[in-house]
């Protein structure tokens, strides 16, 4: 099931769609079929579109701008729980603990760590089970909890939720732990709209605290210098980072639709 899910997710991602168009086009071109040229042209167009910053940043910024960063604590004075939704993490005894945790999860953890020091008597609930449903695998939350402890968060201030494998299950398990009690919800800014929708549908009371921002927020050509203009022009050209932005954004849009179809939001 996990392999099938991974295949489907790749097939509907920008990279998967572009790769499929290229793979289909070449045999058709060799056979002299005109449709092969059309598929190749479409793949090239989509590659330039998804890997250029105007589209990739627009797609991602629409998600990331939904909730502002939690910079002021006035609205959370009576809240003492921070819920951290984890991403990827894996055990590797040949590497230090800091390299066991994926970049996205590290960004989320750092934001939770910042809020932990700003909210009096706070505790952190770290949510995330194994990367797949094999119970022999270490839950992601346990690895992230170990990293949080190494950063100075006392063990008694960390609560692990080790069963969930997706955002909906995050919400179900968190409800078992917290009920309707308000809490600060930390996850990537692009993932937060879907997470908030799921949690509210389950009757939870999350306070959004976005982390891991990726979209460019500064206005282009803000300083008007030639160096700045050159950087803006270069950043607009096709690049792996721009394609990654599109991948992240499309994953969330498709995920939102899938969750709506399943009645989870």
C-alpha positions as CSV (number, residue, x, y, z in Angstrom):
1,X,0.0,0.0,0.0
2,X,2.8,2.4,0.9
3,X,4.6,1.6,-2.5
4,X,1.3,2.2,-4.4
5,X,0.8,5.5,-2.6
6,X,4.3,6.6,-3.4
7,X,3.8,5.7,-7.1
8,X,0.5,7.6,-7.3
9,X,2.0,10.6,-5.6
10,X,4.9,10.7,-8.0
11,X,2.7,10.1,-11.1
12,X,0.5,13.2,-10.3
13,X,3.5,15.4,-9.3
14,X,5.0,17.9,-11.8
15,X,8.1,15.8,-12.2
16,X,6.1,12.6,-12.7
17,X,3.8,14.2,-15.3
18,X,6.7,15.7,-17.2
19,X,8.7,12.4,-17.1
20,X,5.6,10.5,-18.3
21,X,5.2,12.9,-21.3
22,X,8.8,12.5,-22.3
23,X,8.7,8.7,-22.0
24,X,5.6,8.5,-24.1
25,X,6.7,11.0,-26.7
26,X,10.0,9.4,-27.8
27,X,8.6,6.0,-29.0
28,X,5.8,7.8,-30.8
29,X,8.2,10.2,-32.5
30,X,10.4,7.2,-33.7
31,X,7.2,5.6,-35.1
32,X,6.5,8.8,-37.0
33,X,3.4,9.7,-35.0
34,X,2.6,13.5,-34.8
35,X,1.1,13.1,-31.4
36,X,4.6,12.3,-30.1
37,X,5.9,15.8,-31.0
38,X,2.9,17.3,-29.2
39,X,3.6,15.3,-26.1
40,X,7.2,16.3,-26.2
41,X,6.3,20.0,-26.7
42,X,3.8,19.8,-23.8
43,X,6.5,18.2,-21.5
44,X,9.0,21.0,-22.3
45,X,6.4,23.7,-21.7
46,X,5.4,22.2,-18.4
47,X,9.0,21.8,-17.3
48,X,9.7,25.5,-18.0
49,X,6.5,26.6,-16.3
50,X,6.8,24.5,-13.1
51,X,10.6,25.1,-12.7
52,X,10.4,28.9,-13.2
53,X,9.8,31.2,-10.2
54,X,6.7,33.2,-11.4
55,X,4.5,30.1,-11.3
56,X,6.2,28.1,-8.6
57,X,6.4,31.0,-6.1
58,X,2.8,32.0,-6.9
59,X,1.5,28.5,-6.2
60,X,3.4,28.2,-3.0
61,X,2.8,31.7,-1.7
62,X,-0.9,31.2,-2.0
63,X,-0.7,28.5,0.6
64,X,2.0,30.1,2.8
65,X,0.2,33.4,3.1
66,X,-3.0,31.8,4.4
67,X,-1.8,32.2,8.1
68,X,0.6,34.8,9.4
69,X,3.6,33.8,11.5
70,X,2.9,33.6,15.3
71,X,5.2,36.5,16.3
72,X,3.1,37.9,19.2
73,X,2.1,35.8,22.2
74,X,-0.9,38.0,23.4
75,X,-3.4,35.6,21.9
76,X,-1.9,32.4,23.4
77,X,-1.4,33.4,27.0
78,X,-3.7,30.7,28.3
79,X,-2.3,28.0,26.0
80,X,0.4,25.7,27.3
81,X,0.6,23.0,24.6
82,X,2.5,23.1,21.3
83,X,1.7,20.4,18.8
84,X,4.4,19.7,16.3
85,X,3.5,17.7,13.2
86,X,6.6,15.9,11.9
87,X,7.7,15.1,8.4
88,X,10.5,12.7,7.5
89,X,13.1,11.2,9.9
90,X,15.0,7.9,9.8
91,X,17.5,6.1,11.9
92,X,21.1,5.9,10.7
93,X,23.7,4.9,13.3
94,X,26.5,6.0,11.0
95,X,25.4,9.7,11.2
96,X,24.8,12.1,14.1
97,X,21.2,12.5,15.4
98,X,21.0,15.9,13.6
99,X,21.3,14.2,10.3
100,X,18.5,11.7,11.0
101,X,15.8,14.4,10.6
102,X,14.7,15.8,7.3
103,X,15.1,19.5,6.5
104,X,11.3,20.2,6.7
105,X,11.0,18.5,10.1
106,X,14.1,20.4,11.4
107,X,12.5,23.8,10.4
108,X,9.2,22.8,12.1
109,X,11.1,21.7,15.2
110,X,13.1,25.0,15.4
111,X,9.8,26.9,15.4
112,X,8.3,24.8,18.1
113,X,11.6,25.2,20.1
114,X,11.3,29.0,19.7
115,X,7.7,29.0,20.9
116,X,8.5,26.7,23.7
117,X,10.7,29.4,25.2
118,X,8.1,32.1,24.7
119,X,5.1,30.3,26.2
120,X,5.2,29.9,30.0
121,X,5.1,26.3,31.3
122,X,4.7,25.0,27.7
123,X,5.0,21.4,26.7
124,X,5.5,20.0,23.2
125,X,3.4,17.2,21.8
126,X,5.3,15.6,18.9
127,X,3.1,13.8,16.4
128,X,4.2,11.2,13.9
129,X,4.4,7.4,13.6
130,X,6.7,5.3,11.4
131,X,7.2,6.5,7.8
132,X,5.4,3.3,6.8
133,X,3.0,1.1,8.7
134,X,5.7,-1.5,9.6
135,X,5.6,-1.5,13.4
136,X,9.3,-2.5,13.5
137,X,10.2,1.0,12.2
138,X,11.0,3.7,14.7
139,X,8.2,6.4,14.9
140,X,9.4,9.7,13.5
141,X,8.1,11.4,16.7
142,X,10.6,9.4,18.8
143,X,13.5,10.5,16.7
144,X,12.4,14.1,16.7
145,X,11.8,13.9,20.5
146,X,15.3,12.7,21.0
147,X,16.6,15.7,19.0
148,X,14.4,18.1,21.0
149,X,15.8,16.6,24.2
150,X,19.3,17.2,22.9
151,X,18.4,20.8,22.2
152,X,17.5,21.3,25.9
153,X,13.8,20.6,26.1
154,X,13.2,18.6,29.3
155,X,11.9,15.1,28.9
156,X,8.9,15.8,31.1
157,X,7.9,18.6,28.7
158,X,7.8,16.2,25.7
159,X,4.8,14.0,24.8
160,X,5.1,11.6,21.9
161,X,2.2,10.6,19.6
162,X,3.6,7.6,17.7
163,X,0.7,6.1,15.8
164,X,-0.3,8.5,13.0
165,X,1.0,8.2,9.4
166,X,-0.8,11.1,7.7
167,X,-2.4,14.5,8.6
168,X,-5.8,13.1,9.2
169,X,-4.4,10.5,11.6
170,X,-2.4,13.3,13.3
171,X,-5.7,15.0,14.1
172,X,-7.4,11.8,15.3
173,X,-4.6,10.9,17.7
174,X,-4.1,14.5,18.9
175,X,-7.9,14.6,19.8
176,X,-7.4,11.5,22.0
177,X,-4.7,13.3,23.9
178,X,-6.0,16.9,24.1
179,X,-9.8,16.8,23.4
180,X,-11.1,20.3,22.6
181,X,-8.3,22.0,24.6
182,X,-6.7,24.8,22.5
183,X,-3.1,24.3,21.4
184,X,-0.5,25.9,19.1
185,X,-0.1,23.9,15.9
186,X,3.3,24.0,14.3
187,X,3.8,22.7,10.7
188,X,5.1,23.9,7.4
189,X,3.3,27.1,6.2
190,X,2.3,25.3,3.0
191,X,0.9,22.4,4.9
192,X,-1.0,24.4,7.5
193,X,-4.2,25.2,5.5
194,X,-4.9,21.4,5.1
195,X,-3.9,20.6,8.7
196,X,-6.1,23.4,10.1
197,X,-9.0,22.2,8.0
198,X,-8.6,18.6,9.1
199,X,-8.2,19.5,12.8
200,X,-11.2,21.8,12.8
201,X,-13.4,19.2,11.1
202,X,-12.4,16.9,14.0
203,X,-13.6,19.4,16.5
204,X,-10.1,20.5,17.7
205,X,-9.0,24.0,18.5
206,X,-5.7,24.7,16.8
207,X,-3.9,28.0,16.8
208,X,-1.8,28.2,13.6
209,X,1.9,28.7,13.9
210,X,3.4,28.3,10.4
211,X,7.1,27.3,9.9
212,X,9.4,26.3,7.1
213,X,8.5,29.2,4.7
214,X,9.8,28.7,1.2
215,X,8.2,31.3,-1.0
216,X,10.0,34.6,-1.7
217,X,8.2,37.3,0.2
218,X,10.3,40.4,-0.8
219,X,9.2,42.5,-3.7
220,X,11.3,42.0,-6.8
221,X,13.7,44.8,-7.7
222,X,13.1,46.4,-4.3
223,X,16.5,48.1,-4.3
224,X,16.7,48.8,-8.0
225,X,20.4,48.0,-8.2
226,X,21.8,46.1,-11.2
227,X,23.0,43.3,-8.9
228,X,19.5,42.9,-7.4
229,X,17.9,42.9,-10.8
230,X,20.3,40.3,-12.1
231,X,19.6,38.1,-9.1
232,X,15.8,38.4,-9.7
233,X,16.2,37.5,-13.4
234,X,18.4,34.5,-12.6
235,X,16.0,33.3,-9.9
236,X,13.2,33.3,-12.4
237,X,15.0,30.9,-14.8
238,X,14.2,27.2,-14.6
239,X,15.9,25.6,-11.6
240,X,15.6,22.5,-9.3
241,X,14.6,24.7,-6.4
242,X,11.7,26.3,-8.3
243,X,10.6,22.8,-9.4
244,X,10.7,21.7,-5.8
245,X,8.4,24.6,-4.9
246,X,5.9,23.5,-7.5
247,X,6.2,19.9,-6.2
248,X,5.4,21.0,-2.7
249,X,2.5,23.3,-3.7
250,X,0.9,20.7,-6.0
251,X,1.2,18.0,-3.3
252,X,-0.8,20.2,-1.0
253,X,-3.5,21.2,-3.6
254,X,-4.0,17.5,-4.6
255,X,-3.9,16.5,-0.9
256,X,-6.6,19.0,-0.1
257,X,-8.8,17.7,-2.9
258,X,-8.3,14.1,-1.8
259,X,-9.1,14.9,1.8
260,X,-12.2,16.7,0.7
261,X,-13.3,13.7,-1.3
262,X,-12.8,11.5,1.7
263,X,-14.8,13.8,3.9
264,X,-11.8,14.6,6.1
265,X,-12.1,18.4,5.6
